[in-house]
Amino acid sequence: MNRTFSNNKVLVAIAAVGSALVSIMPASAQQLDMGVKPPNFSVVIWNHTNAYRQANGLPKLERDFDLGQAAQKYAEFLASTNTLGHNADGLDPGVRIAAEGFQACYWSENVYEQWSSPTLVPWRTAAAGAMAFWRNSSGHAANMKNAKAKRMGVGVAAWKHGNQSYYKVVQVFGDDCRASTKSKNLGKKP
């Protein structure tokens, strides 16, 4: 999904989702240990995406804390509720990234899921699966190769629902309107 905005003023109002999330989670759902911390998984996706971009003559994307937060929260939502899509939480991806403080002139999002039964596949298998899926899908590949994208955030979560174990991986790409006029701390929240 791609969106380009000419107006960089976005008003965002988000209701607390925590209590609603608890009420829609099945009793048999549980968060899983991926065998790696989500930031490490995210770095692998970020590195592979940048290698893909460079192979296609594009510059590397910078990691962005705000986009990473939006991606991680959405991956956790998708995994805990076992849903998929760009609007599974009822929100537009642009609203989610604006809620984290990212003032987007451009954004796009890739979402991936991998399930196995009964145990979770190794995290590197899931990372390779996400990259292969995105590279082989014209819309997802276009998001990774879009020259408007300057920054990226990645989120990953793993949950078990019944006898199925799921990874949900989210990439969020963007260009921050504020970054063109002043430097932004990309690795850490100030």
N, C-alpha and C positions, 0 to 999 in steps of 0.2 A: 504494500500500500504506500503510495507517495502523496505528499502534500507539499505545496509551495505556498508560502504566505507573503503577501506584500505588506501587510499591516503587522507590525511586530508587537502590538498591544493585545494581549490575550487575557481576558478575565476568566478566572477559573474558580469554580465553587465545587468542592468535592465533599460529599457527606461521608461520615465515618463508615467504613465497610466492615470493620472487625466483627461486630456482632452479627451482621448478615452472613459473613463468611462462616462463622461457627454454626449457624443454623442450617446452612446448605451442605455442609460436609457430611458425608456418610459416616456412620459409626465405625465402619471397618477401614477407614482411611488412616494412614499413618505416614509421617515423614520418614524418609530413608537416608541412611548415611551413604554418600556417594563414594566414599573412600578417598575423597579429595575435597578441599574447601572450594566453594563456588568461585572465589576470585582466581584460583589456579586454573580451573576449567575455563573461565572467561578469558584468561590470557591466551590459552591455546586457541580458542576461537578467534580472538583478536589477531594473533600472529598469522593464522591461516588465511583470514580475510585480507590482511595486508599483503600477504604473498600473492594471493589471487589478484588483488588490485594492481600490484606492481607488474605481474605477468601480463596484465591488460593495459599497461602504460599509464597507470594512475598513481597519484601519490598516496602514501600511507595515511591512514586515519589516526587521529589522536584519540587516546582514551579520555572519556569524559565522565566525571563523577556523577553528575546529575542524570545523564542518560543511563549510566550503569545502575543507579538507584531505581530509576523507572523500570528498566528491563528486569532487574532482580525481583522487585515487588510483583511485577506482572507474571514472571515465571513461577513465583511461589503461589500466586493466585491460581494460575492454570493447573499447576500440579496438585494443589490441595483440593481443588474442585473437579479435577479431571475433565477440564474443558479445553477447547482450542479455538483459535481465531483471533482476529485483531480487536474485536469488541466484546469478548466473552464476559467482561466485567461490566458491560453496559457503557463503557467510556471509549472515546476515540483515543488512539495512541498520542495524538497531539495534546490532549487534555492531561494524560498521565505524565508526559514529559514536562509540560508547563507547571504542573503541581510540584515538581522537583526543582523548579527554578530555571529550567532551560528555556530561553526565549528564542524559539525556532523561527528561522526564515525558511528552512526546509527540514523535513523529517521523512523517514520511511522506516518500516519495521519488517523483520523476518521472524517467523515463529516456526518451531519444529518440535515434534514429539517422537519419542521412541519408547515402545513398551516391550516388555518381555515377561515371561511367566516361568516360574514363580519369583525368581530373583532378578535383581537389577544387572544389566550387562555392565562390563567395565566402562568407566567414564570416558576413556580414550576412544572406545568403540562408538559411544554416543556422540562424541565431538566429531569424529570422522564421518559418522552418518549424517549429522546436521550439515556439515560442509558439502558433502556429496549431494545431498538433497537440494540445497540452495544453489549450488553451481549448475545443477541439471534442470532447474526450474527457471524458465525465462524471466518471470517477474521477480523472483528472489535474486537471481543473478544480476538483474538490472539494478536492484537496490544496492547490492554490494559494489557494483561498478559505476554508480552514479557520481559524476564529477561534482555535483552540488554538495555531496556529503563531505564533511571535513572532520567529523568526530563520530565516535561510536561508543556505545555501552552494551554490555552483554550480561544477561541474567540466566541462571540455571537452577533448577530445583528438581528433586526426586521424591516421589511419593508412591505408596502402594495402596491400591484400591482393590479389595477382594484378593484375587489370586494374580492380579496384574501389577507389575512394577513399571513406573513411568518416569522418563526424563522429559522435562519441558525446557526448551532453550529459546531465548528471545534475544534478538539483535535489534538495537535501535540506532539508526543513523541520523545525523543532523548537522545543521550549520546554525550556530548561535549568533543571532543578530548583534549581540553585545561584543562578541569576540573581534569583530572587525574594527572596533574603535578602541578597545583596551584589552590587555592581556588577561587571560583567565587561568586560574590555577586548575589544571586539568587532572592531576592525580589525586588530590586530596581536597576535601571540603575545608574552606578557610574557617 
